[in-house]
Structure formats: C-alpha cells, structure tokens
Amino acid sequence: MGAGGTITFSEASRFGRSTAFSLMLKPVGSRCNLRCSYCYYLDKASYYGGREPVMELPLLERCIRDFCESCDLPELTVEWHGGEPLLAGMEFFRSALQLERKYSGGRPVHNTLQTNGVLLNADWAAFFHDNGFLIGLSLDGPEDIHDCFRMSSSGGGTFRDVMHGLETLHRSRVEFNTLTTVSKAGEGRGAEVYRFLKSVGSRYMQFMPVYEHIVTVPHSSSNVPCIAPPSAEKSVLAPWSVAPEAFGRYLCDIFDVWVRGDVGQYFVLTFDAALSSWCGVQPGICTFCESCGGNLTVEHNGDIYPCDHFVYPQWRLGNIRDMSLRTAALSPSQALFGTAKRNSLPRKCLVCRWLRVCNGGCPKHRFDVGLNSLCEGYAMFYSHAAPAMDKMKALLSEGRAPSELDLSGVQ
C-alpha cells in the first residue's frame, strides 16, 4: 500500500470489464437560486461562458440510455444535483422518469435529489412521493447558523423558506434526509444542531465539513474568489472553514448524544461508516473508502467528471456525446483518479491507527502535502468513539443489534 501505481484486487475488478457506478446528473449545472458563501459549485459557470441552461432533452435521453447500457449493477441509482436541480422544472423530471422506464430493461432505478428546499411546494412533494424519490435537504441547523452562510440571491436568510419546504415533505410523506454543512458558524454547537434536526423530524443525517481554499482567478472580471483544488498555488483558507479540532469536537458532541439513546433510531452517516469500517465492511460513503471512482458526474452540457468535487478542466474525462459512460468508467484517467486517493497517502497516514476507518478522508481536503487538513479532527473523533464502536462491533459479531449497546464502564 502507498506505492505509486499499485492497485488492489477490488479495484482491478471495478476498473476491469464490468462497471458498477452511480450517476450524478447536473441538469442545470451550477445554476442556483441561492448564493451560499461556501458553495463549491457556483463558480463552475465560468467554464461555460458564465451561463448554464437546462440540459436539453435529447442529451438527457442520451445520458439515461447510456447509463442503463453502461452500468452492470442489478439496480441503478441516479443522483440529481446542482446548483439547484428543481430549476430544471417538473416536466424535465417527468421526461427523465419516462426515459428510465424505457431504457432500464426492467431494473429498478432509484432517484435521489439534493435540494436547498426553497422551491419545494405541495406539487413537488406529491411528485416526489408518487415517484419514490429520496430527497436530500440542505439544512445547517437553527436559524442563526443556517442563515449565516446560506443566503438568497438578494442577500437575505433562507431558513424560513427551507422550513416551509420541509413541512411540505412531511405532509406528503416524502422520504428525506438532511445534509448539514459544518462550517465556522457551527463550531461548538454540534449537540444543539443534532437535537434541532431531530426536532424537525430528520432521522437520517449527514454532516459535511466545510473546509475550502480559495483563489482569485487572474482573468476574472468579477474578482470573486473561486474554490481552489488541492493542487492550486497561492490559495488561502476560506474564512468560513471549520477548524479541524472544532470539527472533531462537533462530531464527538453529536456522538455522545446519539450513542446514549438514539442508536438504531437515528442514523448519522459518519457514524454508520465508522462502524462499517470497524467491522471490516465497505463504508456507505465514498469519503472513507480506500479509493475513489464509484460515481460519475455529468454536467448540463454532457461533460463527464470523476466526482463533482473535482469539476476542473484537468479532471474532465470527456463528453458523453463523444464517449460512453462505460468507456469513461474504465478509462486509465478514471482508474488513476480513483487509486490516487490511496497511492498518494503520506507516511503519517500509512502508520496511523485510524487509517482503516479514515482512509485519508476526501482528497478534496488534502491541502497539507497530501495530508487531509481535517486529520486532527477525525483522529479526535475516532479516539473518542472507539470504546463504543468496539462494543457495537462485538454485538454484531454475536448476531445482536448495536442498539443493545450497554455503556456502563465506558467513559
């Protein structure tokens, strides 16, 4: 492990003849009705002349047909993302469903959609319920935390509009989870945010750290800083970024509440992934997998990328008008991107006791000579959670549920 160019047996299988991946579609690119300060995607419009129209229906059909032909999984997953994907309009998604039924060959197609929630209404909620969509709702916590960085295009807060959208999901019994960014605004308030999310009916939660570097593009007329990839020179830490230690404490504080009464009732993706890795099972989130490459992203114009956090010219794989998704998934560029996560780990990671559960975290956060800048926070969390994780692993090995956890004797 760690030597440049090495590949594991599982990676050889994934990058071999068969293809297994999910598809993330960006039907409106980075177009959005909000102007969140920390958004890593708004500035992608600069690659497309500053504007991003809705994906044309013939191109949508090509994407759906190609995905169904290229992916060898028995069940397919399409992730609708943005920007704000609801800006594509309901008729666009009706067309997408028709195309999925036409080309899937009878295989189930699961649709997930990430939204900021502002445009949600009864019509959208009914559509999602009737068609089995899983909705990801962006909600950063109580009003003052949420509105700190999640602003409308006019600069106002969005919390109340999002809460109205959340109520429409509840009324129509739409399955949803919440995506909460952990930024500077949430430092020290992890347990409070977790309890708030429980109070508004969220049972499935994802907490995503906001840690970005920014750089001013020399040829940009707006002089607005852009989100920088780890390889960028002269980039600086964005002011909204969470401090690594504060991120670790945030997770620890949530874990302390969750582990003492919510195991098996409320689900936190980071905790589920940690327990899976503890038990030697692949985690359900790419952040903590050994390598990348299980998800292809297609932009509104057909450009293909290995990940929506790496939508930069140097990582573009091609365009779906010129190459199939199977070709992209099996390409040397995709394999190199996927295995680089493991093969570029610094020595500190290779000798770390938490490598088996962390796997270096997401490469988008490796700003410190290959080391994940949030390393300190993750190490804090894993050390804190270890006694309880050991007990839950033992329960699972006995065929019992982790919810039977007895914390007596655990500090």
ABEGO torsion letter per residue (X at the ends): XGBBGBBBAAAAAAABABBBBBBBBBAAEABBABBBAABAAAAAAAAAGGBBBBBBAAAAAAAAAAAAAABABABBBBBBBOEBAAAAEAAAAAAAAAAAAAAAGGBBBBBBBBBAGAABBAAAAAAAAAAGBBBBBBBAEBAAAAAAABBBAAGBBAAAAAAAAAAAAAAAGBBBBBBBBBBAAABGAAAAAAAAAAAAGBABBBBBBBBBBBBBBAABAAGBBBBBBAABBGBBBBAABBBAAAAAAAAAAAAAAAAAGABGABBBAAAAAAAAAAAGBBBABAAABABBGABBBBBAAGBBBABAAABBAAABAEBAAABBAAAAAABAAAAAAAAAAAAABBAAAAABAAAAAAGGEBAAABABGGBBAAAAAAAAAAAAAAAAAAAAAAAAAAGBBAAABBABGBX
